[in-house]
Amino acid sequence: MNFRIPLSSPDITQAEIDAVTAVLRTTQLSLGPELTAFETALARYHQVPHAVAVSSGTAGLHLALLTLGIGPGHEVIVPSFAFIAVANAVLQVGATPIFADIDPLTFNLDPKRVEEAISPRTSALLVVHTFGIPAAMDALRDLAARHNLVLIEDACEAIGATFKERLVGTFGDLSVFGFYPNKQLTTGEGGAVLAHSAEHAARLRSLRNQGRSGTDWLDHAELGFNYRLSELACALGRVQLGRLAELLAQRTAAARNYLRLLGDIPGLKLPPTSLPDREISWFVFVVQLPDGSDRQRLQAELHARGIATGRYFAPIHLQPAWKNSLRRHAPLPVTEAVAQRVLAIPLFNRITKQQQEEVANTLAELVIP
Ligand SMILES: Cc1ncc(COP(=O)(O)O)c(C=O)c1O
């Protein structure tokens, strides 16, 4: 459906168009200088030694788990209030996802619930920085260290966010980013994995390129995948990364404007703004509707008026796709309660003040306290 005010929209300037066009004028459309330049810039931005670009965030999660040796017999603690790829990737390496509940304030894994979910089979903790809000990295890191767990960060929604002034994606053994067009930074489709060791980076590069490790195109040292990111995508990403401060500042300004415009709607819960130690990278703007709201009807009304919305997120453990894959998990009351009330409203770099006012006025008219 085409909305007058979309939920998200990429911010592409002439610089991105020029960079992608320049690649098209070369003969190297994959595995060339743009890949190296994008990876180098990503690693430098995060001040980590290695960044490995891949074809999607999902591919990044898959390779991160494989690289860290997670597989059959291993349990991985994940949130259910997340995009489905988070848990799918765990299943797809043959490991068992164990869902843990979230903190209602940050939408992120609650360290207390994570601790309760740890068993002798737990091997990894997969922490998502939901909606660009940093998770409680000190408590979660401490848990991982005390229980000897591998720590993977899913920063797909959170590039540029900080916890205690440190960028998310720099805490984990490996960290994953996604660059789908609704993200703060896009490559069309794409993703990346940050690594601290040369061994991990080499394994990631081999796995993304059909298990190749030598120079001969037809030598395959291990079973791998085609998770490469094209030169066109990397050129786009390189320019977007150079503009990241500007991209994030625009989203922050739009989010602040919404906070001002929506502050007076009775019963409407706004995203957290003054969380200690955290700087949010605004991925989506998610409100929580008052008790008794009919979200489906509200969405239909908004959509009829050309305003897009999204149900960010529907719990993974309740998805039909997961009916036959569920293993033990504790009750997830916060996940289930929050998921019924959330509504993402349009947020993108070039959203105008008038568009935001229209969204806010329409919500004020339709939301029933
Ligand atoms: C938290 C999270 N993890 C993983 C992904 C998967 O990324 P992709 O859509 O690039 O495969 C997303 C996606 O959009 C996401 O929000």
The ligand as a MOL file (V3000), in Angstrom:
LIG
                    3D

  0  0  0     0  0            999 V3000
M  V30 BEGIN CTAB
M  V30 COUNTS 16 16 0 0 0
M  V30 BEGIN ATOM
M  V30 1 C 16.7860 -6.4130 15.4010 0
M  V30 2 C 16.8900 -6.9010 13.9930 0
M  V30 3 N 17.6630 -7.9690 13.7320 0
M  V30 4 C 17.7970 -8.4560 12.4840 0
M  V30 5 C 17.1590 -7.8730 11.4230 0
M  V30 6 C 17.2930 -8.4820 10.0640 0
M  V30 7 O 17.8860 -7.6100 9.1750 0
M  V30 8 P 17.6210 -7.8040 7.5860 0
M  V30 9 O 16.2150 -7.3760 7.3490 0
M  V30 10 O 18.6300 -6.8730 6.9840 0
M  V30 11 O 17.8760 -9.2130 7.2690 0
M  V30 12 C 16.3490 -6.7620 11.6490 0
M  V30 13 C 15.6670 -6.1390 10.5720 0
M  V30 14 O 15.2030 -5.5800 9.9450 0
M  V30 15 C 16.2010 -6.2610 12.9600 0
M  V30 16 O 15.4110 -5.2210 13.2180 0
M  V30 END ATOM
M  V30 BEGIN BOND
M  V30 1 1 1 2
M  V30 2 1 2 3
M  V30 3 2 2 15
M  V30 4 2 3 4
M  V30 5 1 4 5
M  V30 6 1 5 6
M  V30 7 2 5 12
M  V30 8 1 6 7
M  V30 9 1 7 8
M  V30 10 2 8 9
M  V30 11 1 8 10
M  V30 12 1 8 11
M  V30 13 1 12 13
M  V30 14 1 12 15
M  V30 15 2 13 14
M  V30 16 1 15 16
M  V30 END BOND
M  V30 END CTAB
M  END
